[in-house]
Amino acid sequence: MLHAPLLGRVLLRFDSGKEELHEDLSAAVFSADGGLWVASDEHHSLERFAPVSPRVFGEHRHFAMAELLGEEVREEVDLEALDFQDGHLWFVGSHSAKRKKPKGKAMVKDLERLATVEHQPWRFLLARVPLPENASGSARPAKLMRAEGRQDSGVNVLVELLRQDAHLGPFLAPASPDDPDGALAIPSKDNGLDIEGLAVHGDQVFLGLRGPVLRGYAVLLQMEVEEVGDGLLAPRRTKKGGAYQKHFLDLDGLGIRELCRHGEDLLILAGPTMPVDGPIRLFRLHKGLLLSGDTLHSQEPGVLEPLFDLKNGSRDDNAEGVAVFSWFAPNDSVLVVYDTPSPQRRYGPDGVLADVFRL
């Protein structure tokens, strides 16, 4: 186990009535105005906090997805990652199907539940929205990556492209042979498609896959996106016809749980693909923002290196969101928020503690 260099903790104080949001934090990012934005993968909203005193973030503002996107959202979005670039907030859904959990009450019903794979189209979302002025008021029009010409097809243009991919295509097979453009057959927790990392650098968008993991190698996608009209985004194709690049990373058999920019490097939070207890480990991919072409990276100094472990074997305090933070010096650390916080991490009825680790 690699020792985690903990510098301290900061407090996130939620408004009364919104306390349940801190039970499922999945992403974090700082905007240029100093605001801390977090997301919960079980709710339809983004949350913004301001620094109100040393090591305390408060003045909680709640932004519903419907307000940000200008569309009614009736189902789970499963927001997994955030980034901020050029005055815009970017966020991504998991792009995954999910298998129902047995409840342990009746075997027949549990077997039926275990055979049921659910598909929710709003999980297939990559979007950017201009930062609301003063982090209040209604947002301006959003740009979404959805299915070209088929708003209710169930998957987006990215999934349609990946279905033709030699490495990833077999994991994105449709649930029904009669609907080749429809729902995914393999759920995320079965090593199916599961996007959990996002980093935006100029016109480059990096997407980290928790799954699938191929022969122990995690997958990082890189692409440019462009506006294609009607408020939609799509991958920009190169002169050779490609729309994305793939980078395979030896993360000790773990999948990507979050991405974070640090200079020209990418910080990669990695954890188990399956719903099992295991290490959650932070890696550094040197010059990760400057990659070109398809690549494969083994661990070696100055290229891809493990930094430290954030967890090993416990069922709570699941590290999910990572944001570059300044503790003693600019960008000298990372702030980490957790899903399923332990009782020791809760602070009163409306607060939760995030950790800060030295880089």
C-alpha positions as CSV (number, residue, x, y, z in Angstrom):
1,M,0.0,0.0,0.0
2,L,1.3,3.4,-1.0
3,H,1.1,5.9,1.9
4,A,-1.3,8.8,1.3
5,P,0.3,12.1,2.3
6,L,-2.7,13.7,4.0
7,L,-2.3,17.5,4.6
8,G,-5.7,18.0,6.2
9,R,-9.5,18.3,5.6
10,V,-11.9,20.9,4.5
11,L,-15.6,21.2,5.3
12,L,-18.4,21.3,2.7
13,R,-21.5,22.8,4.4
14,F,-24.7,22.0,2.5
15,D,-28.0,24.0,2.9
16,S,-30.6,22.6,5.1
17,G,-32.8,20.2,3.2
18,K,-30.0,19.2,0.8
19,E,-28.0,17.1,3.3
20,E,-28.6,13.9,1.5
21,L,-26.6,15.1,-1.5
22,H,-23.3,14.6,0.3
23,E,-24.0,10.8,0.6
24,D,-23.1,10.2,-3.1
25,L,-20.5,12.7,-4.2
26,S,-19.0,11.6,-7.5
27,A,-17.1,14.6,-8.9
28,A,-15.4,17.9,-8.0
29,V,-13.9,20.8,-9.8
30,F,-12.9,24.5,-9.1
31,S,-14.1,27.2,-11.5
32,A,-12.0,30.3,-12.3
33,D,-14.0,32.4,-9.8
34,G,-12.9,30.1,-6.9
35,G,-16.1,28.2,-6.6
36,L,-16.1,24.5,-5.8
37,W,-18.5,22.5,-7.8
38,V,-19.5,19.0,-6.9
39,A,-22.0,16.4,-8.4
40,S,-23.8,13.5,-7.0
41,D,-24.3,10.4,-9.2
42,E,-27.7,9.8,-7.6
43,H,-29.3,13.2,-8.1
44,H,-30.2,15.6,-11.0
45,S,-28.1,18.6,-10.0
46,L,-24.8,20.3,-9.6
47,E,-23.8,22.0,-6.3
48,R,-21.6,25.1,-6.0
49,F,-19.8,26.3,-2.8
50,A,-17.8,29.4,-2.1
51,P,-14.8,29.6,0.4
52,V,-16.3,31.3,3.4
53,S,-13.5,30.9,5.9
54,P,-10.2,29.0,6.1
55,R,-10.8,25.3,5.2
56,V,-14.6,25.8,5.0
57,F,-16.8,26.0,1.9
58,G,-20.4,27.2,2.2
59,E,-22.9,29.5,0.6
60,H,-24.3,26.4,-1.1
61,R,-26.1,26.9,-4.4
62,H,-28.2,24.2,-6.0
63,F,-28.5,23.9,-9.8
64,A,-31.0,21.4,-11.2
65,M,-30.1,19.6,-14.4
66,A,-33.3,20.9,-16.1
67,E,-32.2,24.4,-15.4
68,L,-28.7,23.9,-16.7
69,L,-29.7,21.9,-19.8
70,G,-32.9,23.6,-20.7
71,E,-34.6,20.2,-20.9
72,E,-36.8,18.2,-18.5
73,V,-34.8,15.4,-16.9
74,R,-37.0,12.7,-15.3
75,E,-34.5,10.0,-14.8
76,E,-31.1,9.4,-13.3
77,V,-28.2,11.2,-15.2
78,D,-25.5,9.4,-13.2
79,L,-23.1,12.3,-13.4
80,E,-19.6,10.9,-12.9
81,A,-17.1,13.7,-13.6
82,L,-16.8,17.5,-14.0
83,D,-14.2,19.9,-15.5
84,F,-14.0,23.6,-16.1
85,Q,-12.5,25.2,-19.2
86,D,-12.8,28.7,-20.8
87,G,-15.8,29.8,-18.8
88,H,-17.7,26.5,-19.3
89,L,-18.6,23.7,-17.0
90,W,-18.3,20.3,-18.6
91,F,-19.9,17.2,-17.2
92,V,-20.4,13.6,-18.3
93,G,-22.7,10.7,-17.5
94,S,-21.6,7.2,-17.1
95,H,-22.9,6.1,-20.5
96,S,-23.8,2.8,-18.9
97,A,-26.5,0.2,-18.4
98,K,-27.1,-1.2,-15.0
99,R,-28.2,-4.6,-13.6
100,K,-30.7,-4.7,-10.8
101,K,-29.5,-5.8,-7.4
102,P,-30.9,-8.8,-5.5
103,K,-32.7,-7.6,-2.3
104,G,-32.3,-10.9,-0.4
105,K,-36.0,-11.3,0.3
106,A,-37.3,-13.8,-2.2
107,M,-35.1,-16.0,-4.4
108,V,-37.4,-16.1,-7.4
109,K,-37.7,-12.3,-7.5
110,D,-34.0,-11.9,-6.8
111,L,-33.1,-14.1,-9.8
112,E,-35.5,-12.0,-11.9
113,R,-33.8,-8.9,-10.7
114,L,-30.4,-10.2,-11.5
115,A,-31.5,-11.0,-15.1
116,T,-32.9,-7.4,-15.6
117,V,-30.7,-4.8,-17.2
118,E,-32.0,-1.3,-17.1
119,H,-31.3,1.4,-19.7
120,Q,-31.7,5.1,-19.0
121,P,-31.0,7.4,-22.0
122,W,-30.0,10.4,-19.9
123,R,-26.9,8.5,-18.6
124,F,-25.6,8.9,-22.2
125,L,-24.7,12.6,-21.8
126,L,-21.6,14.7,-22.4
127,A,-22.4,18.4,-22.0
128,R,-20.9,21.9,-21.5
129,V,-22.8,24.9,-20.1
130,P,-21.5,28.5,-19.7
131,L,-20.9,29.2,-16.1
132,P,-24.1,30.9,-14.8
133,E,-23.3,34.6,-14.0
134,N,-22.3,34.9,-10.4
135,A,-23.3,31.3,-10.1
136,S,-26.9,32.2,-9.9
137,G,-29.8,32.7,-12.3
138,S,-30.6,30.6,-15.3
139,A,-27.9,29.1,-17.4
140,R,-27.5,30.0,-21.1
141,P,-28.0,27.3,-23.8
142,A,-26.2,24.0,-23.2
143,K,-24.3,22.0,-25.8
144,L,-25.0,18.3,-25.5
145,M,-23.6,15.2,-27.1
146,R,-26.6,13.2,-28.0
147,A,-27.6,10.8,-30.8
148,E,-27.4,12.5,-34.2
149,G,-30.9,13.1,-35.3
150,R,-32.4,10.7,-32.8
151,Q,-33.0,12.3,-29.5
152,D,-34.7,9.3,-28.0
153,S,-32.5,6.5,-29.6
154,G,-31.1,5.6,-26.2
155,V,-27.4,6.1,-26.9
156,N,-25.3,8.9,-28.3
157,V,-23.0,9.4,-31.2
158,L,-20.0,8.4,-29.2
159,V,-21.4,5.0,-28.4
160,E,-22.4,4.5,-32.0
161,L,-18.7,5.1,-33.0
162,L,-17.3,2.9,-30.3
163,R,-19.5,0.0,-31.4
164,Q,-17.3,-0.2,-34.5
165,D,-14.1,-0.3,-32.4
166,A,-11.9,-3.4,-32.5
167,H,-11.2,-3.2,-28.8
168,L,-14.3,-1.8,-27.3
169,G,-17.0,-2.9,-29.7
170,P,-17.7,-6.3,-28.2
171,F,-18.5,-4.7,-24.9
172,L,-21.1,-2.4,-26.4
173,A,-23.3,-5.0,-28.1
174,P,-27.0,-4.0,-28.2
175,A,-29.4,-5.8,-25.9
176,S,-31.5,-6.8,-28.8
177,P,-30.3,-8.0,-32.3
178,D,-33.5,-6.4,-33.7
179,D,-32.3,-3.0,-32.5
180,P,-28.7,-2.6,-33.4
181,D,-28.6,1.1,-32.3
182,G,-30.4,0.4,-29.0
183,A,-29.6,-0.3,-25.3
184,L,-26.4,-1.9,-24.2
185,A,-26.4,-5.6,-23.2
186,I,-23.5,-5.5,-20.8
187,P,-23.9,-3.4,-17.6
188,S,-21.2,-1.2,-16.2
189,K,-20.6,-3.4,-13.1
190,D,-20.1,-6.4,-15.4
191,N,-17.0,-4.8,-17.1
192,G,-19.3,-3.0,-19.5
193,L,-18.9,0.6,-20.7
194,D,-18.7,3.0,-17.8
195,I,-17.3,6.5,-18.2
196,E,-16.1,8.0,-14.9
197,G,-13.3,10.4,-15.8
198,L,-13.3,13.7,-17.7
199,A,-10.6,16.3,-18.4
200,V,-10.8,19.1,-21.0
201,H,-7.7,20.7,-22.4
202,G,-8.3,23.3,-25.1
203,D,-10.2,21.5,-27.8
204,Q,-9.3,18.1,-26.5
205,V,-11.7,16.0,-24.4
206,F,-10.3,13.1,-22.4
207,L,-12.7,10.4,-21.1
208,G,-11.6,7.8,-18.6
209,L,-13.3,4.4,-18.6
210,R,-13.9,2.5,-15.4
211,G,-14.8,-0.3,-17.8
212,P,-14.1,-2.2,-19.8
213,V,-10.6,-3.1,-18.6
214,L,-8.8,-5.2,-21.2
215,R,-6.2,-7.7,-20.0
216,G,-5.5,-5.4,-17.1
217,Y,-5.2,-2.2,-19.1
218,A,-7.6,0.7,-18.5
219,V,-8.8,2.8,-21.4
220,L,-8.5,6.5,-21.9
221,L,-10.3,8.1,-24.8
222,Q,-9.2,11.4,-26.4
223,M,-11.2,13.4,-29.0
224,E,-12.0,16.8,-30.2
225,V,-15.6,17.9,-30.2
226,E,-17.4,20.4,-32.4
227,E,-20.8,22.0,-32.6
228,V,-23.1,20.4,-35.2
229,G,-26.1,22.6,-34.8
230,D,-29.3,22.5,-32.8
231,G,-27.3,22.7,-29.5
232,L,-25.5,19.4,-30.2
233,L,-21.9,18.3,-29.9
234,A,-20.2,15.6,-31.9
235,P,-16.6,14.2,-32.2
236,R,-14.6,16.0,-34.9
237,R,-13.2,13.6,-37.5
238,T,-9.7,13.9,-38.6
239,K,-8.6,14.1,-42.3
240,K,-8.0,10.3,-42.1
241,G,-11.5,9.7,-40.8
242,G,-10.8,8.9,-37.2
243,A,-12.9,10.5,-34.5
244,Y,-11.0,9.6,-31.3
245,Q,-7.7,8.2,-30.0
246,K,-7.2,5.4,-27.5
247,H,-4.6,5.1,-24.7
248,F,-4.2,1.9,-22.8
249,L,-2.8,2.3,-19.3
250,D,-1.4,-0.3,-16.8
251,L,-3.1,0.8,-13.6
252,D,-2.6,-2.5,-11.8
253,G,-5.7,-3.9,-13.3
254,L,-7.9,-1.1,-12.0
255,G,-10.3,1.0,-14.1
256,I,-10.3,4.8,-14.3
257,R,-12.5,6.5,-11.7
258,E,-11.6,10.2,-12.3
259,L,-9.3,12.4,-14.3
260,C,-7.7,15.7,-13.2
261,R,-5.3,18.1,-15.0
262,H,-2.1,19.1,-13.3
263,G,0.1,21.1,-15.6
264,E,0.7,19.0,-18.7
265,D,0.1,15.8,-16.7
266,L,-3.1,13.8,-16.1
267,L,-3.8,12.7,-12.5
268,I,-5.8,9.4,-12.7
269,L,-7.8,8.0,-9.9
270,A,-8.2,4.3,-10.4
271,G,-10.3,1.7,-8.6
272,P,-12.0,-1.7,-9.2
273,T,-14.2,-2.1,-12.2
274,M,-16.5,-4.6,-10.4
275,P,-18.5,-3.8,-7.3
276,V,-15.8,-5.3,-5.0
277,D,-13.7,-3.9,-2.2
278,G,-10.2,-3.0,-3.4
279,P,-7.6,-0.3,-3.6
280,I,-8.3,3.2,-4.9
281,R,-5.0,4.5,-6.2
282,L,-3.9,7.8,-7.7
283,F,-1.5,7.7,-10.7
284,R,0.3,10.4,-12.7
285,L,0.5,10.1,-16.5
286,H,3.3,12.5,-17.4
287,K,2.6,14.7,-20.4
288,G,-0.8,13.1,-20.6
289,L,-2.4,16.1,-22.1
290,L,0.0,16.1,-25.0
291,L,-0.6,12.5,-26.2
292,S,-1.2,11.9,-29.9
293,G,-2.1,8.7,-31.7
294,D,-3.1,5.5,-30.1
295,T,-0.7,4.5,-27.3
296,L,-0.1,1.8,-24.7
297,H,1.7,2.7,-21.4
298,S,3.3,0.4,-18.8
299,Q,4.3,1.8,-15.5
300,E,7.7,3.4,-15.5
301,P,9.3,6.4,-13.9
302,G,8.6,9.7,-15.8
303,V,5.9,8.1,-17.8
304,L,3.1,6.4,-15.7
305,E,3.6,6.3,-12.0
306,P,1.5,5.3,-8.9
307,L,1.4,8.2,-6.4
308,F,-0.5,6.8,-3.3
309,D,-3.5,4.8,-2.2
310,L,-6.6,6.5,-0.9
311,K,-8.4,3.4,0.3
312,N,-7.8,-0.4,0.8
313,G,-10.6,-2.8,1.5
314,S,-13.2,-0.7,3.5
315,R,-16.8,-0.5,2.3
316,D,-17.2,3.3,2.9
317,D,-15.3,6.4,2.0
318,N,-15.1,5.6,-1.7
319,A,-12.9,8.3,-3.3
320,E,-14.8,9.5,-6.4
321,G,-14.0,13.2,-7.2
322,V,-10.5,14.8,-7.4
323,A,-9.7,18.5,-7.9
324,V,-6.4,20.3,-7.9
325,F,-6.1,22.4,-4.7
326,S,-3.7,24.9,-3.2
327,W,-2.8,24.2,0.5
328,F,0.6,25.8,1.1
329,A,1.5,26.7,-2.5
330,P,-0.5,27.0,-5.7
331,N,-1.6,23.6,-7.0
332,D,0.5,21.7,-4.5
333,S,-2.3,19.2,-3.6
334,V,-5.6,17.5,-4.5
335,L,-8.9,17.7,-2.9
336,V,-10.8,14.4,-2.8
337,V,-14.6,14.0,-2.2
338,Y,-16.2,10.6,-1.3
339,D,-19.2,8.5,-2.0
340,T,-20.7,6.7,1.0
341,P,-18.8,8.8,3.6
342,S,-18.0,7.2,6.9
343,P,-19.7,8.5,10.1
344,Q,-16.4,10.1,11.0
345,R,-16.5,12.1,7.8
346,R,-19.9,13.7,8.5
347,Y,-19.8,17.0,10.4
348,G,-23.2,17.8,12.0
349,P,-26.4,17.5,10.1
350,D,-25.3,19.5,7.0
351,G,-21.6,19.0,6.6
352,V,-19.1,16.5,5.1
353,L,-15.3,16.5,5.2
354,A,-13.2,16.3,2.1
355,D,-9.5,15.3,2.2
356,V,-6.5,17.2,0.9
357,F,-3.4,15.2,-0.1
358,R,0.0,16.6,-1.0
359,L,1.3,16.0,-4.5
